[in-house]
Amino acid sequence: MRIKKGDTIKVMAGKDKGKTGKVIQVLPGLNRVSVEGINVLSKHLRSQKKEQQGQKIEFPSPIQVSNVMIVCPQCGKTTRVAHTENPETKAKARACKKCKAQI
């Protein structure tokens, strides 16, 4: 999976199309990501004790990875991810396809 926790992404399809957000959680087995402020669902919880009140909890539900694109921190455009090797350290790194900067 090319998207990691902490990346900034833009939604390309669905009800939140055009919105951007930061990745909170990555679920590689399901090909899904949770993004803060995107695909927010609400859940009603019943009170546990008589003196407590019920609650309404809002949380971001995971969305398909195919519906999001990563935003390059250098050029600010949505891009695909290229895998490059740093010639000095011989370490693999992710790079922007448009401006060739490391992500």
N, C-alpha and C positions, 0 to 999 in steps of 0.2 A: 504494500500500500504506500502511495507516495505522499499522502497527507499525514502530518504528525500533530501531536498535541501541542497547542500554542500557536499554530499557523493561523494566518488571517485568510479567510476564504470568502468567495462571493457565490451566492446561490444562482444557478443558471436556469432552473426549472422548478415548477411547483408554485404553491400559494405565496411563498416568500421570495419570489424571483426578483433579483436585483439587490437584495439586502446583503450586507457584509457582516461578518462576525468572527470571533476567535473560537477555535476548536477547543472544547472542554474535554471530550473523551473520544477515543477511537476504538471501534469494534471491528477488527480485521476479519474475524470469522463470519460476520454478517455483512461485510462491506458497507458499514454505516459509520457516520460520525455525528456527535452531538455538538451543536454550536450554540453559544450563548445568544439569547434573543431571537433565535430562529426556530420555527415549528414548536411554539410554546403551547403546551397542553395544560389543562387544569384538572385536578383530582380532588374530590370531596372526601374528607375523612370524618367519620363518625366520632363522637366524643367517647373517650375511654372510661371516664368516671361521670357520675351524675353532676358534679359541680363544674366540670370542664365544658367548654364549648366545642362544637365541631369546627373544622378548619377547611379552607380551600387552598390547596397547594398548587402553585404553577411551576412547571419544570420543562426544560427543552427536551423534546423527543428526538431520537436519532433519525437522520435522513440518509438517503442513498449517496454514496461517494460519487456516483456517476452524475449527480445533479449539482455538484459543486466544482469550482475551480479555485486554485490557489492564487492569491494576490502577491505579486513580487514586492518585497519591501523596498527595493531600489527604485524601480520605474513606476510602481503603483498600478500596473496593468495586470489583468488576469492572464495567466500563462499555464502552459503545460510544464511538467518537471522533467529536466534532463539530468542524467547521472554522469558526473565527471569525476576525474581523479586529479587530486592536487599533485603536481609534479614534485614538489619539495618533500611532502610528508607521505606520499603514496596512499593517502586516505581517500575513500570515496565520499563524494559530497553531492548534494542536490543543487541544481542550477536553473536559472530562468532561461527559457528557450528564446526569449526576445532580446534581453540585454546581456545575457551570459553571466550575470552576477550570481554569487552563491546565495542560497536561501538558508 
